[in-house]
Every structure is written in C-alpha cells, then in structure tokens.
Amino acid sequence: MKNTKLFTGLAMLLLLAGAVLIMVPLVWTVCMALKPDSEIYLKSFFPSTPVFGNFKRALTSIDFTRYLWNTVKILIPNLIGTIITSAIVAYGFSRFNFKGKRVWFLILLATMMLPGQVTMIPQYLIFRQLGWVNTAKPLIIPAFFGGGAFYIFLLRQYMSGIPKDFDEAARIDGASSLRIFSKVIMPMCKPVLTAVGIFTFMGVWNDFNGPLIYLYDSKKFTLALGLSFFKGLYTSKWNLLMAATLVVMLPILILFFVAQDYIIDGISISSGTKG
C-alpha cells in the first residue's frame, strides 16, 4: 500500500513538472504579447505595464480579415473532402473482402512512414505542370483523394469494431452498401469523425509550408503566412507577433476544449484501449 502511494505521488509530481514545462512557452507568449515596444528586448519575463492595445495593433497591422477568409476558403473544403473520402476508403477496408486487400492496406500504412520532404518536390512539379501554382488547388484537391493515411487507418480501426450484424440487418431490409454506409455506419462513427475533423482543422489552420510553397501572391496568403509579416530583416515586432499568434491560436483552443471528449473517445476506441 505504501509503495503504491509512493509511486502515485511520484507520478503526480512528474505530470505536474511536465505540465509546468509545457505551460512556460505559452506564458512567455502571453507576457511578450503584453509588453510595450520599449521592453521587447529586455531580459525581464513579465511586462512592467501590460499593453492590451497590442492585440488591436496586431490585427490592424496586417490584412487580418483577408488572411482569415483565405484560410477559411481552404479549411472548409479540406474538412469536407478529408472526412468523406477517408470514411469511404476506411469503409471499404473494414467491410469488403477483395483481392490484395492486405497488400493495399500495408501500402497505405507504408505511406505514413514517408517524410513529407520526400514527396514535396514531386508534388510541386506535378502541380506546376497542371498550372495550379499560386492557387489554392494544391491545398484543397488532395483532400478529396483519401484525405490521409492516418485518418483512414483511424476510421478503419473504428469501423472494424462495429459488429457486422448491423450491416446484415440493413441488407435484409433492402439497404444497399451506400445506404448502409451513410445511414448506419457514419452515424455510429460520430466520435472518430469528430476527431478526424479536429485534426484536419488543426493541420490546415496551422499549415505554413503548404501555402509558402504554392502561394506567392500576398493577397492569397493564409493566417500562418500572414504572421510572418511581423518579422523584418533587421528588427521584429515580437510583441505584435505574439499577440497575433494568440488570436490565431484561440479558435483551436476553444475547439479542443469543446470537443476533447470526442477526441479521446475516437482515438481510444479506434486503438482498442477503451474498456
């Protein structure tokens, strides 16, 4: 009993120390966002006088509304494409038997092991030949062709845990495979679909490399690229950059706290750890 309490206490201390380490960058960001211009390069951690007006200055220093709209125009199609196509592919792997099923699934998993840098140049060359550079197409169209190996794997694992008795009962009532998918399987996959949607939202919202590679017209920049305007060649407005960063982070933080139960349920059930 004493050993159990000791281990529990040590575990709690380690978790607390980890939480503090994780919170330090966030606290530093908040403090920097509230510093006046004269204190940006001082060694003091906290601002002597918090300047909340930095948030207004940050949003008016760049074309925030335009960048926000550009981000949303890319985000919504990505959400739709990723969720629908990933679910369709996962449904095929979990519910149908076809020749080479194991091989194709292994190939799918193998793509998860490839670093993005390996496919970056071939993808750029393909999109350049198609004339898609400096458009949002390279950032949207791929989402409608599978969405992502990780999302397919996550959905496939979840769907495999749904008894096929539901499918058979629906087929007896005359339902087709498409109707079973849309009316039976998809409603039962709400937790994992929500998790996929949140991961997709976070990935697109924070994506910097994609817009940086394919977009060179500043009027088409996303929020992630727009933040780079606060960094100059010789000096950087770190307080405004941190203020704008906090504003950009806010939707993700709200989304996570609202839907964290769906994320935990979707991942735990897919991995078979929920009991």
C-alpha positions in Angstrom: 0.0 0.0 0.0 2.8 2.4 0.9 4.7 1.6 -2.3 1.5 2.3 -4.3 1.0 5.7 -2.7 4.7 6.5 -3.2 4.5 5.6 -7.0 1.3 7.6 -7.3 2.9 10.6 -5.7 6.0 10.4 -7.9 3.8 10.1 -11.0 1.8 13.1 -10.0 5.0 15.1 -9.4 6.3 14.1 -12.8 3.0 15.1 -14.5 3.0 18.4 -12.7 6.6 19.1 -13.8 5.7 18.2 -17.4 2.6 20.5 -17.3 4.7 23.4 -16.0 7.3 22.8 -18.7 4.6 22.8 -21.4 3.0 25.9 -20.0 6.2 28.0 -19.9 6.2 28.8 -23.7 2.5 29.8 -23.5 3.1 32.0 -20.5 6.1 33.6 -22.3 3.9 34.2 -25.4 1.2 36.0 -23.3 3.8 38.1 -21.5 5.5 39.1 -24.7 2.2 40.0 -26.3 1.5 42.4 -23.4 4.9 44.1 -23.5 5.3 47.7 -24.7 7.8 48.2 -27.6 10.4 49.6 -25.3 10.6 46.3 -23.3 10.7 43.8 -26.2 14.4 43.1 -25.9 14.7 43.4 -22.1 15.5 40.3 -20.1 12.5 40.7 -17.8 10.0 37.9 -18.2 6.9 39.9 -17.3 5.9 43.3 -18.7 6.1 46.2 -16.3 2.8 47.6 -17.6 0.6 45.3 -19.7 -0.4 46.8 -23.0 -3.6 45.2 -24.2 -3.7 47.5 -27.1 -1.1 45.3 -28.8 -3.9 43.0 -29.9 -5.7 45.7 -31.8 -2.4 46.9 -33.3 -1.5 43.4 -34.4 -4.8 42.8 -36.1 -4.7 46.2 -37.9 -1.0 46.0 -38.9 -1.8 43.2 -41.4 -4.7 42.4 -43.6 -6.1 40.0 -41.0 -9.6 39.8 -42.4 -8.3 38.8 -45.9 -5.9 36.2 -44.5 -8.7 34.8 -42.3 -11.0 34.5 -45.3 -8.3 32.8 -47.4 -7.7 30.3 -44.6 -11.4 29.5 -44.3 -11.7 29.0 -48.0 -9.1 26.3 -47.8 -10.2 24.9 -44.5 -13.9 24.1 -45.3 -13.2 22.1 -48.5 -10.4 20.2 -46.6 -12.8 19.3 -43.8 -15.4 18.0 -46.2 -13.0 16.2 -48.5 -11.0 14.6 -45.8 -13.9 13.3 -43.7 -15.9 12.0 -46.7 -13.1 10.3 -48.7 -11.3 8.9 -45.6 -14.6 7.4 -44.4 -15.3 5.9 -47.8 -11.9 4.3 -48.1 -12.0 3.1 -44.5 -15.4 1.6 -45.1 -14.1 -0.4 -48.0 -11.1 -1.8 -46.0 -13.3 -2.7 -43.0 -16.4 -4.1 -44.7 -15.4 -5.7 -48.0 -13.1 -8.5 -49.0 -11.3 -8.1 -52.3 -8.1 -9.4 -53.9 -5.0 -7.8 -52.5 -6.8 -6.2 -49.6 -3.9 -6.8 -47.1 -1.3 -5.7 -49.6 -3.1 -2.4 -50.4 -3.6 -1.8 -46.7 0.1 -2.3 -46.0 1.0 0.1 -48.8 -1.4 2.6 -47.2 0.3 2.2 -43.9 3.8 2.5 -45.5 2.9 5.9 -46.8 2.6 7.1 -43.2 6.3 6.3 -42.8 7.4 8.6 -45.6 8.6 12.1 -44.5 6.8 14.9 -46.2 10.1 16.2 -47.6 10.4 13.1 -49.8 7.2 13.8 -51.7 7.4 17.6 -51.6 9.4 18.1 -54.8 7.5 15.6 -57.0 4.2 17.0 -55.8 5.3 20.6 -56.6 6.4 19.5 -60.1 3.1 17.8 -60.8 1.1 20.8 -59.6 3.2 23.2 -61.6 2.6 21.1 -64.8 -1.1 21.4 -64.0 -0.8 25.1 -63.7 -2.0 25.1 -60.1 0.8 27.1 -58.5 -0.3 30.3 -56.9 -3.8 28.9 -56.5 -5.5 27.1 -53.6 -6.0 23.9 -55.6 -2.8 22.1 -54.4 -4.0 22.8 -50.8 -7.6 21.6 -51.4 -7.8 19.0 -54.2 -5.6 16.3 -52.4 -8.1 16.2 -49.6 -10.7 14.6 -52.0 -8.4 11.7 -52.7 -8.3 9.8 -49.5 -7.7 12.6 -47.0 -4.7 11.0 -45.3 -3.4 7.5 -44.4 -3.6 8.2 -40.7 -7.2 9.2 -40.9 -8.1 6.2 -43.0 -6.3 3.9 -40.5 -8.1 5.6 -37.6 -11.5 5.2 -39.2 -10.9 1.7 -40.4 -10.0 0.6 -36.9 -13.1 2.2 -35.5 -15.4 0.7 -38.2 -13.9 -2.8 -37.7 -15.1 -2.7 -34.1 -18.7 -2.2 -35.3 -20.5 -5.6 -35.4 -21.4 -6.6 -39.0 -24.8 -7.6 -37.6 -25.9 -4.1 -38.3 -25.0 -4.4 -41.9 -26.8 -7.7 -42.3 -30.0 -6.4 -40.6 -29.9 -3.4 -43.0 -29.4 -5.6 -46.1 -32.4 -7.7 -45.0 -34.5 -4.5 -45.1 -33.2 -3.9 -48.7 -30.5 -1.3 -48.0 -27.6 -1.0 -50.4 -23.9 -0.7 -49.4 -24.1 3.1 -49.9 -27.2 3.4 -47.8 -25.6 1.2 -45.0 -22.5 3.5 -45.2 -24.5 6.7 -44.9 -27.3 5.7 -42.6 -25.8 3.1 -40.4 -22.0 3.3 -40.2 -21.5 7.0 -40.4 -23.8 7.9 -37.6 -22.1 5.3 -35.4 -18.7 6.8 -36.2 -19.5 10.3 -34.8 -16.7 10.3 -32.2 -13.9 9.3 -34.5 -15.3 11.5 -37.4 -15.2 14.4 -34.9 -11.6 13.6 -34.0 -10.6 13.4 -37.7 -12.4 16.8 -38.3 -10.5 18.4 -35.4 -7.1 17.1 -36.5 -7.8 18.3 -40.0 -8.8 21.7 -38.7 -5.6 22.0 -36.7 -3.5 20.8 -39.6 -4.9 23.2 -42.2 -5.3 26.2 -39.8 -1.6 25.9 -38.7 -0.2 24.9 -42.1 2.7 27.1 -43.1 4.8 25.0 -45.5 1.9 24.3 -48.0 0.9 28.0 -48.6 4.6 29.0 -48.5 5.4 26.6 -51.3 2.4 27.1 -53.6 1.3 30.7 -53.0 3.4 33.8 -53.8 0.7 36.4 -54.2 0.4 38.1 -50.8 -3.4 38.6 -51.4 -3.8 34.9 -51.3 -1.8 34.3 -48.1 -3.3 32.4 -45.2 -3.1 33.4 -41.5 0.0 31.3 -40.9 1.8 33.2 -43.7 0.4 36.5 -42.6 2.1 36.2 -39.2 5.4 36.2 -41.0 4.9 39.9 -41.9 5.8 40.9 -38.3 9.3 39.6 -38.8 11.6 42.0 -40.6 15.1 41.7 -41.9 16.8 43.6 -39.1 14.1 44.0 -36.4 11.0 42.1 -35.5 7.8 43.3 -33.7 7.8 40.3 -31.3 5.0 41.8 -29.1 2.7 42.2 -32.1 3.7 38.8 -33.5 2.9 37.1 -30.2 -0.4 39.0 -29.9 -1.5 37.9 -33.4 -0.3 34.4 -32.6 -2.5 34.2 -29.6 -5.5 35.4 -31.6 -4.8 32.7 -34.2 -4.5 30.1 -31.5 -7.8 31.0 -29.9 -10.1 29.0 -32.3 -8.1 25.8 -31.9 -8.0 26.1 -28.1 -11.8 26.7 -28.0 -12.4 23.8 -30.4 -10.2 21.4 -28.4 -11.8 22.2 -25.0 -15.3 21.9 -26.5 -14.7 18.6 -28.4 -11.9 16.9 -26.3 -14.3 14.1 -25.2 -14.9 13.2 -28.8 -11.1 13.2 -29.5 -10.5 10.9 -26.5 -13.4 8.5 -27.4 -12.5 8.4 -31.1 -8.8 7.5 -30.5 -9.3 5.2 -27.6 -12.0 3.1 -29.2 -10.0 3.0 -32.5 -6.9 1.8 -30.7 -8.9 -0.7 -28.7 -7.9 0.8 -25.3 -11.3 1.8 -24.1 -13.0 -0.7 -21.8 
